[in-house]
Amino acid sequence: MINLQTTFIKEYLKKYSVEIGILLCFILPPIGILWLMVIGWNHLNEVINFKVSFSINTTSFFFICMALATTGAALGNGNGSYLLAFAMILGYLGLYSFIKDRVTISLFSRYKQLIIIGGVYLIIIGNIVNQLNVPEHIFGLLTGTTFIGTSEDASGRLFGSAYNPNFTSFLLLISLSFLLADLLKRLQERRSLIPTLSLILFFGAGIFQTESRTGVATMFIMFILFLLRLAPKIGIYCLSFMVLVNIHILALIPRSEQIRSSSFVRKEIWENSFKIWKEHPYFGTTSLGFYDAYAHFGEPVPHAHNILLGFFSEYGSVGGLGFLLVFTAISFKFCYLFLIKWKKKKVLLEFFLLSLPILLLTGIFDHPLVSPQTTILIVILVACWDRYTERLPFVRKSIFSLKRLYTKGVYLKQKPVSQQMTKTEKNKSV
């Protein structure tokens, strides 16, 4: 009996290992991050031992560039601690490859459900912590309820179990995007809207509680994108109205009285981050070394507060150009799907079209991916996106061109991958 229970537990943990890791990223962030990292490291180990295949695309190439940059920075600066960033990036790469090879519609459905549940948890635990004024100690670090930051005052701001209000805002925006996509689906199918609308209001209030200026501004833009997908004309009218009354909208943003002074601070951080890149042009400082590099300017700043400058200053030209490559690929596919009605596999389209822009919108004035907690959850989303867009016509043509190149011009006539799959796999595959 005990052996049967042990076997059942092992099979359950193996089958839902990713889902367990996602849930732990909200409840016990360090444990959840390590859990998903181990999945990634194990997958890379299987790749090295030729047990599973490994495909190169723009995203995996980006991770490889980052890994090379951290190795170069560690050797160039003679700092072995930078290799911790190297190990972390290998975990991201392995997890990305693991998810991309195995993702199904049911897995993505569980992923977005867990992200929404995690968002609810962030708001609830954040309000509880603010009311109880939990002191900083090891339990707070383990549960993510201790503030980690330097220049920002977190008093009264919601950050739940994400250590920082801006990271919490980012995760809540991802949850909100999934709810807006679900609302679109419900409107099309004429189903009840009350549950989804209630959660949207709940998350909207939570984003305001984080007092993240970038988060609230991004939320407004997300609603415009939602209207553009629902009714393009209404969306355009709302966008025009938003531009005309932008001064009044700024008054709705939390801490709006600090926007002018904050803009000057951001400008200074960006200029200094650019100088750091010039000082470390090839391999950067790594995410671990940026704080020490910025200390020469006399201020404690943990990251560049801009996603593009962040990657160039932390991973040099090697990682920065890799980021531009993957960003260009995602943007091109995004525009293709946004402007052209793709008739195949539309079931997940809205979830991606409403969630992916958050990376750019929040990355203009912040660098949410500097946190392993947010990054590892987005790695899963990007892996699902790459698998989903693998069958776009121009992507498949480029894949076939690469195959012809590697086979020295010998074209093997094979059926498309979609025709080789069974009917069950077609229904399950993203």
Sequence and secondary structure as in RCSB ss.txt:
>XXXX:A:sequence
MINLQTTFIKEYLKKYSVEIGILLCFILPPIGILWLMVIGWNHLNEVINFKVSFSINTTSFFFICMALATTGAAL
GNGNGSYLLAFAMILGYLGLYSFIKDRVTISLFSRYKQLIIIGGVYLIIIGNIVNQLNVPEHIFGLLTGTTFIGT
SEDASGRLFGSAYNPNFTSFLLLISLSFLLADLLKRLQERRSLIPTLSLILFFGAGIFQTESRTGVATMFIMFIL
FLLRLAPKIGIYCLSFMVLVNIHILALIPRSEQIRSSSFVRKEIWENSFKIWKEHPYFGTTSLGFYDAYAHFGEP
VPHAHNILLGFFSEYGSVGGLGFLLVFTAISFKFCYLFLIKWKKKKVLLEFFLLSLPILLLTGIFDHPLVSPQTT
ILIVILVACWDRYTERLPFVRKSIFSLKRLYTKGVYLKQKPVSQQMTKTEKNKSV
>XXXX:A:secstr
 HHHHHHHHHHHHHHTHHHHHHHHHHHSHHHHHHHHHHHHHHHHHHHHTTSS     HHHHHHHHHHHHHHHHHH
HHT GGGHHHHHHHHHHHHHHHHHHHH BHHHHHHHHHHHHHHHHHHHHHHHHHHHHT   SHHHHHHT S   S
SS  TT   TTSSSHHHHHHHHHHHHHHHHHHHHHHHHHT   HHHHHHHHHHHHHHHHHT HHHHHHHHHHHHH
HHHHH HHHHHHHHHHHHHTHHHHHTTSTTGGGHHHHHHHHHHHHHHHHHHHHHSTTT  HHHHHHHHHGGGTS 
  S SSHHHHHHHHHHHHHHHHHHHHHHHHHHHHHHHHHS   SSGGGHHHHHHHTHHHHHHHTT  GGGSHHHH
HHHHHHHHHHHHHGGGSHHHHHHHHHHHHHHTTT       HHHHS HHHHHHB 
